[in-house]
Amino acid sequence: MIRQQMKNPARLTTMHSRVSRGGAPLCVAWAATLAASTLTLIPWRELLGGEPDWWWGATAIVIISLFASTLLVESLRPVRGYLTIISLIFFLGFGGGWQIGLVPFIRGSQFWIDSVESAPWAISALATHLLRLVIPLTIFGYLLARGRSLRDIYLVKGEISAMVEPSRLIGMKKPEPWTRVGSVFAMIFSAGTVAFVLLSARPSMDVLIGVLPLVPVAIVIAVMNGFNEEFTLRAAPLSELVAAVGKDQALLMTTVFFGLGHFYGVPPNLIGVALAGFLGWFLGKSILETRGFFWAWFIHFVQDVFVFTFLAMAVV
């Protein structure tokens, strides 16, 4: 048996890959993902109200300990890059419901409140999303420092006409090009967002007309937010996870993290988790199958145009 394996190095490589993608590295990656998410916050907020003062510090210790384990244990080295990214996500401001970290701390400072939050919506919203770009730009710098190319981190257009792998989740029994599937789902997601906005806000004609001057601002913010979330929460983590734990686990991990982050989103609760989770899975699938960023960003961008226009209605 050993001689046969020695004669077949490709088989040995495959077996080693399977071992390295399971076991301890996979457990550590999942532990960090769930620790940095809202999973432990949701029961506190829902059952007891608020959140414990010690939560952030305790979670920070867990994440730091998990990262340290990748430095000390050789078998955990494959997930070190992902642990670095999830640590940056948490400490810079996307962790714990995206309300704790450096960026939320700056937004909560008296200077920010006095100079930005009190400004007109267009200025305040633009400044907020420019500040949030600190997170993806920091992660981008880290990946470049590791020698990753734009193609390695999916920050290229990719093969936008690549074939979609069939999936029962989207009702596909045979491969179809992403140019068709991506376009159809962009319209479906956008139509669903518009329907939700109209049914929940029921804006008058005066409001719809009054918000038109703010639509260009909503478009600019949608461009930034689409890049921010798709790179920070999908492309960058996937680029480090796929080789370490495999495509299926990588996609599932980023899907769960993104879905849990929308428990207090719009719509909220488990419906929000399910809808955001499905969207996250679909967009992650597009990144992996096209080896690029285009469809994930484009679908997110189109949907966000309506979301931020809806938010602008509140100031009209």
N, C-alpha and C positions, 0 to 999 in steps of 0.2 A: 504493500500500500504506500509506504513512504517512498519507495523507489519510483512508483508510478507518479506520485506528486512531484518528485524532483525532476522527472522528465517532462512534466507539464507545468511550467511556471505560470502560464495564464490561469490554470485552475487554482494554483496556490494564491495568486493575486485576488481571484474572485472570492475564495474562502476567507482570506484576510479582510477583504472589503466588507464581507457580510458580518464578520465578528466585530470589526471596528465600528460598524454602523448600529450595532445593538448594544445591549448590556449597559455598563456604567456610563459611557458617553451619552447615550440616549436618555438615561434617567436624569443625568445632571442637566442636560439641555431642557428637558421638560420641567424639572424643578425650578430652574431659573425663569423659564417662561411664565409659569403659574405664579411664582413669587412676585414678579414684576407686574403682573396683571391686577385686575380688580377682584379676583376670585376670593381673597380673604377679607376684602373690604365689604363686599355685598351683604353677607350675613349680619355684620355689625350694623351697617346702615339701615337694613331692612327690619331687623328684629329688635335692636337696642337703640337705634337712632344715633347719628353722629358716628364718630370713629375714635378708637382709643389713642391717647397721646403717644403711646409707645409704638404704634404700628409702623411708622416710617423708619424709626431707628432699628427696630427688630428686623424689618424686611431688608434694610440696607445691609445689616450684618449677614443675613442669609445669602444675599446676592454676592457680597464680597467674599464670603467663605467659599461659595461655589466657584467663583472665579479663581480664588487662590488654589483650589483643588486641581485646576487645570494646569497650574504652574508646577505643582508638586508631584502629581501623578502622571506618568508618561502616557498611560492608556487614555487619559482624558484630553490629551493635546489636540485631537481633531476638532473639539468643540470650543477651543479657547477663543477663536475669532468670533464665534457667535456669542459667547459669554461676554466678550468685550462690548459687542454691539448692544446686547440687552442691558448691560450695565450703563452704557451711555444713554440709552433710551430712558432708563429709570431715573438716573441722577440728573439728567438735563431737563426732564419734564414730561415724558410720555408715560411714565409708569404710574401705577396706583390710580387709575382713572384719569390720567393725564392732568392731574390737578396739583401734583407735588413735584418739586425739583427746581432746578435753577431758573428756568424760564417762568414757571408759575410764581416763583419767589419774586422775580423782577416785576412781574405784572401786579403783584400784590403790594409792592412798595409804595410809600406815600408819594414819591416823586412821579411814578408812573400814573398813579391815580389822579394826581393833580394836573399833570401835563398832557396825558394821553387819553385817559378814560373820560375826561371832561370835554375833550375835543369833539367836533362833529363826527358822525358815524364813519364817513368815508376815511377820514384821517386816522381815527382810532383803530378801525378794522385793518387798514393797510399797515399801520405801525405794528399791530399785534402779530400779523402774519409774517412780516419781515423779521420780527424778533424770533418767531418760531423756526425760521430757517436756520437758526444757530444749530439746531439738532441735526438735520440731515447734512449740513456742511461739515460739522465736526466728524460725523460718521464717514462721510466721503473722504475727508482728509486722512482719517485713520486707515481706510482701505487702500488709498493711494500709497501711504507710507509702508504698507505691507507688500507693495509691489503689484497690486491688483490693477488690471486694465479696465477701461470702461466696459468692454465686452464681458469681462469676468463678473462684473457687478450688475450686469443687465442694463447698464445706462446707455444703451444704443436703441435705435428703432427696432431692430430685430427683423425677422422674416415675417412680415405682417400677414402674408398669405399662407403661412404654414397650416398644416392640417390639424384640426381639433381632435384630440383623442375622445372617442365615444364615451359617454357617461350617462347613467340613468338620472343623475341629478338635473341634467339639462335636457333630458328626453331625446338623447342622440343614440342611434343604433349603428351608425356608420360615420366614418370621418368626413368632415366638411371643412372648407377653408375658413381661417379666422377672419378674412375680409367679410364673409357673409355672417358668421356667428357673432363676431364682435360688433358689427353694425346693428344687427337685430337686437342684441342685448343692450347696447347703448340706448336704443330707442325705448326698450322695455323699462329699463331702470329709470330713465329720464321721465317717461310717462307716469310711472308709479310715483316719482317724487313730486311731479306737478299735481297729480291727483291728490296726494296727501296734503300738499300746501293749500290747494283750493278748498278742500273739504274741512281742514282744521282751522284755517285762518278766515276763510270766506271773505276775502278782500273786496271792497267796493270798487266800482269803476274809477272813482276819484283816486283811490290808493294805487291802483294799477297804473294809472297815468302818472301819478306823482312819483312813483318809484323809477320811472324810465331813466331820468338823469343819473341814477345810481347804478344802473345796469353795467356800464363800463367798469366801474369800480368792482362790482361783483365778479366780472369776468377776470380781472387782474388777480383778485384774491383766489378765485377758483384755479387759476394757473399755478399759483404758489402752493396752495393747499394740496392740489393733486400731486405735485412733485414731492412735497413734504411727506405726506402719508404713504404714498406708493413707494418711495425710496426708503424711508425710515422703517416702515413697518412690513415691507414686503421684499423689494428687490435686494436691499442690503442683507437682511437676515437670511433670505433664501440663498444668496450667493455663498454664504459660509456654511449653511446647514446641509445643502444637498450632498456634498461630498462626504460630510461627517455622519449623517444619519439616514441618507437616502431621500429620494424625491417625495415619496408618499408622506413620510413622517415630517419632513420639512414643510410641506404644504399644510398638513394638519396643524402643526405647531403655530405657524403664522396665522392660520384661520382662527384658531381658538383665542389667541391673544387679541386679535382685531375684534372678534365678536364680543368677548368679555368687556372690552373697552367701551362698548356701546350700550351697556346695560342702563346707563343714565343718559343715553343719547336721544335722538328723535327718529322713530318712536322709541319709548323706553322699555325697560324690563326684558322679559324673555323674548318678546317679539322683536325688540331691537337687536338682541344678541343673535337670534336666528337669521334675521334679514342681513345684518352686517356680516355675520359669519359666512352666509352664502355668497355675498358680494366679495368678501375677502378671498374665499376659495376660488371663485371664478376669475378674479383678477390675478391671483397668484398662479393659477393654471395658465393664464395667457402669457405670463412672464416666462414660465418654464418651457412652454411649448413653442413660443416664438423666439425664445432666447433674447428677448428685448422688452423695452419699457412702453412701447407705443400704446397698445390697447389698454393696458392697466391705467396709464395716465389719462388717455383720451376719455374713457368711459367715466372715470372718476371726475375729470374736469367738467364734462357736460352735465353730470348730475349736480355738481357743486355750483354751477352757474345758477341753477334754480334755487338751491339751498340758500346761497348768500343773497340772492334777490329777495327771497322770503324774509331773511333776517333784516334786510334793509327796509322792508315794509313797516317794521316797528317804529321807524323814526320818521315816516312820512306823515 
